[in-house]
């Protein structure tokens, strides 16, 4: 039985940067690195949220999220 694979922060950052370059899709990068599309998508969302580009991990703008929370 296989255990979970561990990826270094450097590997994760390089993979995410390849998706952000605009040259490759998340799926293409995931296939070339032989990693799950879903894990790469998660790393990318976490990176974008951490960088404070105005989106949450699910792609919703932080302003839009605030409006929804305020309306509730």
HTML snippet that shows the backbone in 3Dmol.js (N, CA, C, O; Angstrom):
<script src="https://3Dmol.org/build/3Dmol-min.js"></script>
<div id="view" style="width:600px;height:400px;position:relative"></div>
<script>
const pdb = `
ATOM      1  N   UNK A   1       0.839  -1.188   0.000  1.00  0.00           N
ATOM      2  CA  UNK A   1       0.000   0.000   0.000  1.00  0.00           C
ATOM      3  C   UNK A   1       0.879   1.245   0.000  1.00  0.00           C
ATOM      4  O   UNK A   1       1.848   1.331   0.755  1.00  0.00           O
ATOM      5  N   UNK A   2       0.543   2.192  -0.836  1.00  0.00           N
ATOM      6  CA  UNK A   2       1.311   3.427  -0.923  1.00  0.00           C
ATOM      7  C   UNK A   2       0.898   4.388   0.176  1.00  0.00           C
ATOM      8  O   UNK A   2      -0.275   4.478   0.541  1.00  0.00           O
ATOM      9  N   UNK A   3       1.897   5.113   0.703  1.00  0.00           N
ATOM     10  CA  UNK A   3       1.601   6.186   1.643  1.00  0.00           C
ATOM     11  C   UNK A   3       1.430   7.489   0.890  1.00  0.00           C
ATOM     12  O   UNK A   3       1.595   7.542  -0.328  1.00  0.00           O
ATOM     13  N   UNK A   4       1.101   8.523   1.612  1.00  0.00           N
ATOM     14  CA  UNK A   4       0.961   9.835   0.983  1.00  0.00           C
ATOM     15  C   UNK A   4       2.321  10.350   0.577  1.00  0.00           C
ATOM     16  O   UNK A   4       3.299  10.210   1.312  1.00  0.00           O
ATOM     17  N   UNK A   5       2.375  10.947  -0.599  1.00  0.00           N
ATOM     18  CA  UNK A   5       3.631  11.532  -1.066  1.00  0.00           C
ATOM     19  C   UNK A   5       3.804  12.891  -0.423  1.00  0.00           C
ATOM     20  O   UNK A   5       2.838  13.632  -0.242  1.00  0.00           O
ATOM     21  N   UNK A   6       5.035  13.212  -0.079  1.00  0.00           N
ATOM     22  CA  UNK A   6       5.353  14.516   0.503  1.00  0.00           C
ATOM     23  C   UNK A   6       6.034  15.359  -0.565  1.00  0.00           C
ATOM     24  O   UNK A   6       6.885  14.873  -1.310  1.00  0.00           O
ATOM     25  N   UNK A   7       5.651  16.615  -0.627  1.00  0.00           N
ATOM     26  CA  UNK A   7       6.226  17.537  -1.601  1.00  0.00           C
ATOM     27  C   UNK A   7       6.830  18.718  -0.858  1.00  0.00           C
ATOM     28  O   UNK A   7       6.220  19.274   0.055  1.00  0.00           O
ATOM     29  N   UNK A   8       8.020  19.085  -1.257  1.00  0.00           N
ATOM     30  CA  UNK A   8       8.696  20.210  -0.609  1.00  0.00           C
ATOM     31  C   UNK A   8       7.991  21.516  -0.969  1.00  0.00           C
ATOM     32  O   UNK A   8       7.326  21.605  -2.002  1.00  0.00           O
ATOM     33  N   UNK A   9       8.138  22.524  -0.118  1.00  0.00           N
ATOM     34  CA  UNK A   9       7.558  23.838  -0.446  1.00  0.00           C
ATOM     35  C   UNK A   9       8.096  24.384  -1.768  1.00  0.00           C
ATOM     36  O   UNK A   9       7.371  25.059  -2.499  1.00  0.00           O
ATOM     37  N   UNK A  10       9.347  24.100  -2.076  1.00  0.00           N
ATOM     38  CA  UNK A  10       9.947  24.572  -3.330  1.00  0.00           C
ATOM     39  C   UNK A  10       9.276  23.920  -4.534  1.00  0.00           C
ATOM     40  O   UNK A  10       8.989  24.584  -5.530  1.00  0.00           O
ATOM     41  N   UNK A  11       9.028  22.617  -4.437  1.00  0.00           N
ATOM     42  CA  UNK A  11       8.359  21.894  -5.516  1.00  0.00           C
ATOM     43  C   UNK A  11       6.961  22.464  -5.739  1.00  0.00           C
ATOM     44  O   UNK A  11       6.545  22.695  -6.874  1.00  0.00           O
ATOM     45  N   UNK A  12       6.243  22.686  -4.636  1.00  0.00           N
ATOM     46  CA  UNK A  12       4.889  23.231  -4.727  1.00  0.00           C
ATOM     47  C   UNK A  12       4.900  24.601  -5.396  1.00  0.00           C
ATOM     48  O   UNK A  12       4.086  24.882  -6.275  1.00  0.00           O
ATOM     49  N   UNK A  13       5.834  25.450  -4.967  1.00  0.00           N
ATOM     50  CA  UNK A  13       5.908  26.800  -5.523  1.00  0.00           C
ATOM     51  C   UNK A  13       6.229  26.775  -7.014  1.00  0.00           C
ATOM     52  O   UNK A  13       5.645  27.529  -7.792  1.00  0.00           O
ATOM     53  N   UNK A  14       7.158  25.906  -7.410  1.00  0.00           N
ATOM     54  CA  UNK A  14       7.511  25.807  -8.828  1.00  0.00           C
ATOM     55  C   UNK A  14       6.315  25.329  -9.652  1.00  0.00           C
ATOM     56  O   UNK A  14       6.063  25.836 -10.745  1.00  0.00           O
ATOM     57  N   UNK A  15       5.586  24.353  -9.120  1.00  0.00           N
ATOM     58  CA  UNK A  15       4.410  23.843  -9.827  1.00  0.00           C
ATOM     59  C   UNK A  15       3.358  24.939  -9.982  1.00  0.00           C
ATOM     60  O   UNK A  15       2.793  25.118 -11.061  1.00  0.00           O
ATOM     61  N   UNK A  16       3.102  25.663  -8.907  1.00  0.00           N
ATOM     62  CA  UNK A  16       2.117  26.750  -8.951  1.00  0.00           C
ATOM     63  C   UNK A  16       2.562  27.829  -9.926  1.00  0.00           C
ATOM     64  O   UNK A  16       1.754  28.329 -10.708  1.00  0.00           O
ATOM     65  N   UNK A  17       3.832  28.191  -9.886  1.00  0.00           N
ATOM     66  CA  UNK A  17       4.337  29.232 -10.787  1.00  0.00           C
ATOM     67  C   UNK A  17       4.165  28.849 -12.250  1.00  0.00           C
ATOM     68  O   UNK A  17       3.916  29.712 -13.092  1.00  0.00           O
ATOM     69  N   UNK A  18       4.294  27.565 -12.557  1.00  0.00           N
ATOM     70  CA  UNK A  18       4.085  27.118 -13.941  1.00  0.00           C
ATOM     71  C   UNK A  18       2.643  27.347 -14.367  1.00  0.00           C
ATOM     72  O   UNK A  18       2.379  27.677 -15.524  1.00  0.00           O
ATOM     73  N   UNK A  19       1.697  27.172 -13.425  1.00  0.00           N
ATOM     74  CA  UNK A  19       0.290  27.407 -13.773  1.00  0.00           C
ATOM     75  C   UNK A  19      -0.006  28.897 -13.895  1.00  0.00           C
ATOM     76  O   UNK A  19      -0.879  29.298 -14.665  1.00  0.00           O
ATOM     77  N   UNK A  20       0.710  29.707 -13.147  1.00  0.00           N
ATOM     78  CA  UNK A  20       0.474  31.152 -13.168  1.00  0.00           C
ATOM     79  C   UNK A  20       1.127  31.838 -14.360  1.00  0.00           C
ATOM     80  O   UNK A  20       0.773  32.967 -14.700  1.00  0.00           O
ATOM     81  N   UNK A  21       2.068  31.166 -14.989  1.00  0.00           N
ATOM     82  CA  UNK A  21       2.773  31.768 -16.120  1.00  0.00           C
ATOM     83  C   UNK A  21       1.851  31.992 -17.317  1.00  0.00           C
ATOM     84  O   UNK A  21       2.130  32.822 -18.182  1.00  0.00           O
ATOM     85  N   UNK A  22       0.758  31.247 -17.355  1.00  0.00           N
ATOM     86  CA  UNK A  22      -0.171  31.374 -18.470  1.00  0.00           C
ATOM     87  C   UNK A  22       0.178  30.493 -19.653  1.00  0.00           C
ATOM     88  O   UNK A  22      -0.591  30.402 -20.610  1.00  0.00           O
ATOM     89  N   UNK A  23       1.330  29.842 -19.597  1.00  0.00           N
ATOM     90  CA  UNK A  23       1.758  28.983 -20.702  1.00  0.00           C
ATOM     91  C   UNK A  23       1.123  27.596 -20.652  1.00  0.00           C
ATOM     92  O   UNK A  23       0.978  26.934 -21.679  1.00  0.00           O
ATOM     93  N   UNK A  24       0.747  27.165 -19.449  1.00  0.00           N
ATOM     94  CA  UNK A  24       0.219  25.813 -19.265  1.00  0.00           C
ATOM     95  C   UNK A  24      -1.027  25.861 -18.391  1.00  0.00           C
ATOM     96  O   UNK A  24      -1.158  26.727 -17.526  1.00  0.00           O
ATOM     97  N   UNK A  25      -1.931  24.929 -18.622  1.00  0.00           N
ATOM     98  CA  UNK A  25      -3.102  24.806 -17.757  1.00  0.00           C
ATOM     99  C   UNK A  25      -2.710  24.020 -16.510  1.00  0.00           C
ATOM    100  O   UNK A  25      -1.654  23.389 -16.466  1.00  0.00           O
ATOM    101  N   UNK A  26      -3.566  24.067 -15.507  1.00  0.00           N
ATOM    102  CA  UNK A  26      -3.312  23.297 -14.287  1.00  0.00           C
ATOM    103  C   UNK A  26      -3.223  21.818 -14.639  1.00  0.00           C
ATOM    104  O   UNK A  26      -2.370  21.101 -14.118  1.00  0.00           O
ATOM    105  N   UNK A  27      -4.096  21.371 -15.513  1.00  0.00           N
ATOM    106  CA  UNK A  27      -4.116  19.960 -15.908  1.00  0.00           C
ATOM    107  C   UNK A  27      -2.811  19.560 -16.598  1.00  0.00           C
ATOM    108  O   UNK A  27      -2.271  18.488 -16.325  1.00  0.00           O
ATOM    109  N   UNK A  28      -2.308  20.407 -17.480  1.00  0.00           N
ATOM    110  CA  UNK A  28      -1.056  20.105 -18.183  1.00  0.00           C
ATOM    111  C   UNK A  28       0.119  20.018 -17.208  1.00  0.00           C
ATOM    112  O   UNK A  28       0.951  19.116 -17.309  1.00  0.00           O
ATOM    113  N   UNK A  29       0.180  20.950 -16.275  1.00  0.00           N
ATOM    114  CA  UNK A  29       1.272  20.942 -15.294  1.00  0.00           C
ATOM    115  C   UNK A  29       1.162  19.705 -14.409  1.00  0.00           C
ATOM    116  O   UNK A  29       2.160  19.029 -14.159  1.00  0.00           O
ATOM    117  N   UNK A  30      -0.030  19.410 -13.940  1.00  0.00           N
ATOM    118  CA  UNK A  30      -0.231  18.235 -13.087  1.00  0.00           C
ATOM    119  C   UNK A  30       0.192  16.957 -13.810  1.00  0.00           C
ATOM    120  O   UNK A  30       0.872  16.110 -13.231  1.00  0.00           O
ATOM    121  N   UNK A  31      -0.207  16.819 -15.061  1.00  0.00           N
ATOM    122  CA  UNK A  31       0.169  15.631 -15.831  1.00  0.00           C
ATOM    123  C   UNK A  31       1.676  15.540 -16.024  1.00  0.00           C
ATOM    124  O   UNK A  31       2.252  14.459 -15.898  1.00  0.00           O
ATOM    125  N   UNK A  32       2.318  16.660 -16.327  1.00  0.00           N
ATOM    126  CA  UNK A  32       3.763  16.628 -16.572  1.00  0.00           C
ATOM    127  C   UNK A  32       4.550  16.311 -15.301  1.00  0.00           C
ATOM    128  O   UNK A  32       5.624  15.712 -15.368  1.00  0.00           O
ATOM    129  N   UNK A  33       4.020  16.710 -14.147  1.00  0.00           N
ATOM    130  CA  UNK A  33       4.704  16.444 -12.875  1.00  0.00           C
ATOM    131  C   UNK A  33       4.223  15.156 -12.211  1.00  0.00           C
ATOM    132  O   UNK A  33       4.723  14.759 -11.159  1.00  0.00           O
ATOM    133  N   UNK A  34       3.239  14.511 -12.849  1.00  0.00           N
ATOM    134  CA  UNK A  34       2.653  13.273 -12.332  1.00  0.00           C
ATOM    135  C   UNK A  34       2.102  13.459 -10.923  1.00  0.00           C
ATOM    136  O   UNK A  34       2.361  12.665 -10.019  1.00  0.00           O
ATOM    137  N   UNK A  35       1.332  14.540 -10.766  1.00  0.00           N
ATOM    138  CA  UNK A  35       0.648  14.801  -9.506  1.00  0.00           C
ATOM    139  C   UNK A  35      -0.832  14.997  -9.803  1.00  0.00           C
ATOM    140  O   UNK A  35      -1.224  15.197 -10.953  1.00  0.00           O
ATOM    141  N   UNK A  36      -1.633  14.940  -8.775  1.00  0.00           N
ATOM    142  CA  UNK A  36      -3.070  15.098  -8.924  1.00  0.00           C
ATOM    143  C   UNK A  36      -3.431  16.520  -9.333  1.00  0.00           C
ATOM    144  O   UNK A  36      -2.899  17.496  -8.803  1.00  0.00           O
ATOM    145  N   UNK A  37      -4.345  16.607 -10.286  1.00  0.00           N
ATOM    146  CA  UNK A  37      -4.883  17.905 -10.704  1.00  0.00           C
ATOM    147  C   UNK A  37      -5.482  18.633  -9.501  1.00  0.00           C
ATOM    148  O   UNK A  37      -5.310  19.842  -9.347  1.00  0.00           O
ATOM    149  N   UNK A  38      -6.183  17.886  -8.654  1.00  0.00           N
ATOM    150  CA  UNK A  38      -6.882  18.487  -7.521  1.00  0.00           C
ATOM    151  C   UNK A  38      -5.922  19.039  -6.475  1.00  0.00           C
ATOM    152  O   UNK A  38      -6.181  20.093  -5.894  1.00  0.00           O
ATOM    153  N   UNK A  39      -4.820  18.341  -6.228  1.00  0.00           N
ATOM    154  CA  UNK A  39      -3.858  18.845  -5.245  1.00  0.00           C
ATOM    155  C   UNK A  39      -3.160  20.087  -5.787  1.00  0.00           C
ATOM    156  O   UNK A  39      -2.906  21.026  -5.033  1.00  0.00           O
ATOM    157  N   UNK A  40      -2.848  20.107  -7.074  1.00  0.00           N
ATOM    158  CA  UNK A  40      -2.217  21.291  -7.661  1.00  0.00           C
ATOM    159  C   UNK A  40      -3.183  22.473  -7.637  1.00  0.00           C
ATOM    160  O   UNK A  40      -2.776  23.604  -7.373  1.00  0.00           O
ATOM    161  N   UNK A  41      -4.438  22.217  -7.909  1.00  0.00           N
ATOM    162  CA  UNK A  41      -5.442  23.285  -7.846  1.00  0.00           C
ATOM    163  C   UNK A  41      -5.547  23.840  -6.424  1.00  0.00           C
ATOM    164  O   UNK A  41      -5.705  25.045  -6.229  1.00  0.00           O
ATOM    165  N   UNK A  42      -5.459  22.952  -5.437  1.00  0.00           N
ATOM    166  CA  UNK A  42      -5.497  23.379  -4.033  1.00  0.00           C
ATOM    167  C   UNK A  42      -4.269  24.222  -3.687  1.00  0.00           C
ATOM    168  O   UNK A  42      -4.395  25.273  -3.058  1.00  0.00           O
ATOM    169  N   UNK A  43      -3.083  23.766  -4.093  1.00  0.00           N
ATOM    170  CA  UNK A  43      -1.857  24.533  -3.833  1.00  0.00           C
ATOM    171  C   UNK A  43      -1.956  25.913  -4.453  1.00  0.00           C
ATOM    172  O   UNK A  43      -1.566  26.905  -3.837  1.00  0.00           O
ATOM    173  N   UNK A  44      -2.480  25.981  -5.676  1.00  0.00           N
ATOM    174  CA  UNK A  44      -2.592  27.257  -6.391  1.00  0.00           C
ATOM    175  C   UNK A  44      -3.548  28.203  -5.660  1.00  0.00           C
ATOM    176  O   UNK A  44      -3.255  29.387  -5.497  1.00  0.00           O
ATOM    177  N   UNK A  45      -4.680  27.675  -5.229  1.00  0.00           N
ATOM    178  CA  UNK A  45      -5.651  28.491  -4.499  1.00  0.00           C
ATOM    179  C   UNK A  45      -5.052  29.008  -3.196  1.00  0.00           C
ATOM    180  O   UNK A  45      -5.241  30.171  -2.838  1.00  0.00           O
ATOM    181  N   UNK A  46      -4.329  28.143  -2.489  1.00  0.00           N
ATOM    182  CA  UNK A  46      -3.686  28.554  -1.240  1.00  0.00           C
ATOM    183  C   UNK A  46      -2.642  29.630  -1.502  1.00  0.00           C
ATOM    184  O   UNK A  46      -2.533  30.596  -0.746  1.00  0.00           O
ATOM    185  N   UNK A  47      -1.885  29.462  -2.560  1.00  0.00           N
ATOM    186  CA  UNK A  47      -0.855  30.441  -2.914  1.00  0.00           C
ATOM    187  C   UNK A  47      -1.484  31.794  -3.237  1.00  0.00           C
ATOM    188  O   UNK A  47      -1.023  32.828  -2.755  1.00  0.00           O
ATOM    189  N   UNK A  48      -2.529  31.784  -4.047  1.00  0.00           N
ATOM    190  CA  UNK A  48      -3.183  33.033  -4.434  1.00  0.00           C
ATOM    191  C   UNK A  48      -3.813  33.727  -3.233  1.00  0.00           C
ATOM    192  O   UNK A  48      -3.766  34.952  -3.118  1.00  0.00           O
ATOM    193  N   UNK A  49      -4.398  32.945  -2.347  1.00  0.00           N
ATOM    194  CA  UNK A  49      -4.996  33.531  -1.149  1.00  0.00           C
ATOM    195  C   UNK A  49      -3.911  34.131  -0.254  1.00  0.00           C
ATOM    196  O   UNK A  49      -4.074  35.221   0.295  1.00  0.00           O
ATOM    197  N   UNK A  50      -2.826  33.418  -0.121  1.00  0.00           N
ATOM    198  CA  UNK A  50      -1.707  33.886   0.704  1.00  0.00           C
ATOM    199  C   UNK A  50      -1.106  35.169   0.133  1.00  0.00           C
ATOM    200  O   UNK A  50      -0.706  36.061   0.881  1.00  0.00           O
ATOM    201  N   UNK A  51      -1.045  35.253  -1.172  1.00  0.00           N
ATOM    202  CA  UNK A  51      -0.461  36.424  -1.820  1.00  0.00           C
ATOM    203  C   UNK A  51      -1.384  37.635  -1.758  1.00  0.00           C
ATOM    204  O   UNK A  51      -0.982  38.743  -2.113  1.00  0.00           O
ATOM    205  N   UNK A  52      -2.613  37.432  -1.310  1.00  0.00           N
ATOM    206  CA  UNK A  52      -3.532  38.543  -1.125  1.00  0.00           C
ATOM    207  C   UNK A  52      -3.962  39.224  -2.402  1.00  0.00           C
ATOM    208  O   UNK A  52      -4.028  40.451  -2.475  1.00  0.00           O
ATOM    209  N   UNK A  53      -4.254  38.425  -3.403  1.00  0.00           N
ATOM    210  CA  UNK A  53      -4.653  39.022  -4.680  1.00  0.00           C
ATOM    211  C   UNK A  53      -6.138  39.326  -4.753  1.00  0.00           C
ATOM    212  O   UNK A  53      -6.658  39.635  -5.825  1.00  0.00           O
ATOM    213  N   UNK A  54      -6.827  39.241  -3.617  1.00  0.00           N
ATOM    214  CA  UNK A  54      -8.239  39.599  -3.599  1.00  0.00           C
ATOM    215  C   UNK A  54      -9.194  38.455  -3.835  1.00  0.00           C
ATOM    216  O   UNK A  54     -10.398  38.679  -3.961  1.00  0.00           O
ATOM    217  N   UNK A  55      -8.691  37.225  -3.898  1.00  0.00           N
ATOM    218  CA  UNK A  55      -9.585  36.092  -4.053  1.00  0.00           C
ATOM    219  C   UNK A  55      -9.400  35.133  -2.895  1.00  0.00           C
ATOM    220  O   UNK A  55      -8.351  35.106  -2.251  1.00  0.00           O
ATOM    221  N   UNK A  56     -10.425  34.352  -2.640  1.00  0.00           N
ATOM    222  CA  UNK A  56     -10.351  33.326  -1.616  1.00  0.00           C
ATOM    223  C   UNK A  56      -9.887  32.030  -2.271  1.00  0.00           C
ATOM    224  O   UNK A  56      -9.663  31.986  -3.481  1.00  0.00           O
ATOM    225  N   UNK A  57      -9.747  30.994  -1.484  1.00  0.00           N
ATOM    226  CA  UNK A  57      -9.295  29.708  -2.004  1.00  0.00           C
ATOM    227  C   UNK A  57     -10.261  29.129  -3.034  1.00  0.00           C
ATOM    228  O   UNK A  57      -9.880  28.253  -3.811  1.00  0.00           O
ATOM    229  N   UNK A  58     -11.496  29.601  -3.051  1.00  0.00           N
ATOM    230  CA  UNK A  58     -12.466  29.070  -3.998  1.00  0.00           C
ATOM    231  C   UNK A  58     -12.720  30.010  -5.160  1.00  0.00           C
ATOM    232  O   UNK A  58     -13.677  29.819  -5.911  1.00  0.00           O
ATOM    233  N   UNK A  59     -11.879  31.024  -5.322  1.00  0.00           N
ATOM    234  CA  UNK A  59     -11.978  31.906  -6.462  1.00  0.00           C
ATOM    235  C   UNK A  59     -12.959  33.051  -6.309  1.00  0.00           C
ATOM    236  O   UNK A  59     -13.077  33.893  -7.199  1.00  0.00           O
ATOM    237  N   UNK A  60     -13.660  33.089  -5.196  1.00  0.00           N
ATOM    238  CA  UNK A  60     -14.600  34.177  -4.963  1.00  0.00           C
ATOM    239  C   UNK A  60     -13.823  35.389  -4.467  1.00  0.00           C
ATOM    240  O   UNK A  60     -12.906  35.247  -3.658  1.00  0.00           O
ATOM    241  N   UNK A  61     -14.171  36.555  -4.931  1.00  0.00           N
ATOM    242  CA  UNK A  61     -13.452  37.740  -4.472  1.00  0.00           C
ATOM    243  C   UNK A  61     -13.724  37.965  -2.998  1.00  0.00           C
ATOM    244  O   UNK A  61     -14.806  37.652  -2.502  1.00  0.00           O
ATOM    245  N   UNK A  62     -12.742  38.506  -2.304  1.00  0.00           N
ATOM    246  CA  UNK A  62     -12.924  38.765  -0.883  1.00  0.00           C
ATOM    247  C   UNK A  62     -14.025  39.795  -0.665  1.00  0.00           C
ATOM    248  O   UNK A  62     -14.746  39.723   0.330  1.00  0.00           O
ATOM    249  N   UNK A  63     -14.166  40.748  -1.573  1.00  0.00           N
ATOM    250  CA  UNK A  63     -15.240  41.747  -1.468  1.00  0.00           C
ATOM    251  C   UNK A  63     -16.599  41.072  -1.619  1.00  0.00           C
ATOM    252  O   UNK A  63     -17.532  41.374  -0.875  1.00  0.00           O
ATOM    253  N   UNK A  64     -16.710  40.166  -2.575  1.00  0.00           N
ATOM    254  CA  UNK A  64     -17.957  39.429  -2.764  1.00  0.00           C
ATOM    255  C   UNK A  64     -18.289  38.571  -1.559  1.00  0.00           C
ATOM    256  O   UNK A  64     -19.452  38.453  -1.174  1.00  0.00           O
ATOM    257  N   UNK A  65     -17.284  37.984  -0.974  1.00  0.00           N
ATOM    258  CA  UNK A  65     -17.480  37.165   0.220  1.00  0.00           C
ATOM    259  C   UNK A  65     -17.985  38.030   1.368  1.00  0.00           C
ATOM    260  O   UNK A  65     -18.874  37.615   2.112  1.00  0.00           O
ATOM    261  N   UNK A  66     -17.423  39.234   1.517  1.00  0.00           N
ATOM    262  CA  UNK A  66     -17.857  40.145   2.580  1.00  0.00           C
ATOM    263  C   UNK A  66     -19.323  40.529   2.402  1.00  0.00           C
ATOM    264  O   UNK A  66     -20.075  40.589   3.375  1.00  0.00           O
ATOM    265  N   UNK A  67     -19.730  40.790   1.155  1.00  0.00           N
ATOM    266  CA  UNK A  67     -21.122  41.160   0.897  1.00  0.00           C
ATOM    267  C   UNK A  67     -22.072  40.029   1.270  1.00  0.00           C
ATOM    268  O   UNK A  67     -23.136  40.269   1.840  1.00  0.00           O
ATOM    269  N   UNK A  68     -21.690  38.803   0.950  1.00  0.00           N
ATOM    270  CA  UNK A  68     -22.529  37.642   1.275  1.00  0.00           C
ATOM    271  C   UNK A  68     -22.640  37.487   2.786  1.00  0.00           C
ATOM    272  O   UNK A  68     -23.727  37.253   3.314  1.00  0.00           O
ATOM    273  N   UNK A  69     -21.502  37.619   3.482  1.00  0.00           N
ATOM    274  CA  UNK A  69     -21.509  37.478   4.937  1.00  0.00           C
ATOM    275  C   UNK A  69     -22.338  38.581   5.583  1.00  0.00           C
ATOM    276  O   UNK A  69     -23.053  38.329   6.553  1.00  0.00           O
ATOM    277  N   UNK A  70     -22.250  39.795   5.058  1.00  0.00           N
ATOM    278  CA  UNK A  70     -22.985  40.936   5.606  1.00  0.00           C
ATOM    279  C   UNK A  70     -24.489  40.748   5.411  1.00  0.00           C
ATOM    280  O   UNK A  70     -25.279  41.113   6.281  1.00  0.00           O
ATOM    281  N   UNK A  71     -24.880  40.184   4.279  1.00  0.00           N
ATOM    282  CA  UNK A  71     -26.295  39.979   3.974  1.00  0.00           C
ATOM    283  C   UNK A  71     -26.913  38.869   4.817  1.00  0.00           C
ATOM    284  O   UNK A  71     -28.129  38.839   5.007  1.00  0.00           O
ATOM    285  N   UNK A  72     -26.099  37.974   5.313  1.00  0.00           N
ATOM    286  CA  UNK A  72     -26.619  36.831   6.090  1.00  0.00           C
ATOM    287  C   UNK A  72     -27.056  37.222   7.472  1.00  0.00           C
ATOM    288  O   UNK A  72     -27.513  36.373   8.238  1.00  0.00           O
TER     289      UNK A  72
END
`;
const viewer = $3Dmol.createViewer("view");
viewer.addModel(pdb, "pdb");
viewer.setStyle({}, {cartoon: {color: "spectrum"}});
viewer.zoomTo();
viewer.render();
</script>
